[in-house]
């Protein structure tokens, strides 16, 4: 019990480290997600309810994030790997 109390503030619990690793986001992925979300808000000829518009916006943001992360990984693997 005292070992837990004497743990320094710099040492983090493994569960906290695992949770922060899950929350690590890619900047380019977020940029693509924002772009795709904004594109989902463009006007269309079909009227959309607010719930459906939010659902489509979230799906488009998730797709945009995936494409952004994929682009970064491919650029890092094929373009930047040949430089050094």
N, C-alpha and C positions, 0 to 999 in steps of 0.2 A: 504494500500500500504506500509506503514512503517513497518507493522508487517512482511511482506515478506522480506523487506530489513534488518530487525533486526534479522532475524532468524540466529541462531548460525551455525557455519560450522559443528558442530557435528550432528545436526539434518538433516536427509535426507528426501527428498520428498517421499511420499508413492509410486509414480510411479517408482522412482529409486530403492527403496527396492523391489518392485515387480519384476523388471527386473533382479536384482541380484539373487533373489530366483529362477528365471527361468534358470539362467546360472550356478547354483550350480551343479557341476558334481561329480560323485562318482569315487574315485581312482581305485577301483577294476573294475568298469565298463569300465573305460578308458583302463586299462590293457588288459581286455578281447577284447575290440574293436581293440586295436593295434595288438593283437595276431591273431584275425580273419582277419584283413586287410592284415597282412603279409601272412597268409595262402592263401588268394585270389590271391596273386602275384606269387604263385608257378607255375612253367611251366606246361603246359598241351599239349596234342596232337592237340588240336583245336587252330588255330590261332585266336587271338582276336585283334580287333581294339582298339586304345587307349581310345575311348569314352566308349566302352562296358566294357573294363577292369576297368575303373574308376567307372562306374555304379555298376558293381559287387563288387568292393572293398568297395564302400560306403554302399551298402546293407549289405554286410558281417560285416562291422564295426558296423552298427546299430544293427544287430542281436547279435553280440558279446557284445555290451554295455548292451543290454537288458538282456542277460544271466548273465553277471557279476553282474548287480544290483540285479537280482533275487537270485543269489547265496548268495550275502551278506545279503539280507533280510531273506532268509531261515536259514542261519547260525545264524543270530542274534535272530531269533524267536525260533528256536528249540534247538540249541546247547548252546548258551550263556544264554538263559532264564533259563535253568535247573541248572546253576552254582550257582545262588544266591538265 
